[in-house]
């Protein structure tokens, strides 16, 4: 039980250190470079296109969602102004 607490404490302390994230990113970057970029693969371009598409979709979804919320609020506000709140 004590070793589980120690492991959890160690993991939690790592999550608060920027150096931990830097180390993780550098490890991933080296892996990605040697696996895809160094051999001249086309996959990084495909990954970039998919990432761009996903980010664009997410931004568009958020923006349209905000538009629909504002539109519904305007309709409700207009109805309340014209007809009262029902009491």
Secondary structure as UniProt FT lines:
FT   HELIX           2..15
FT   HELIX           18..32
FT   HELIX           33..37
FT   TURN            38..40
FT   HELIX           43..83
//
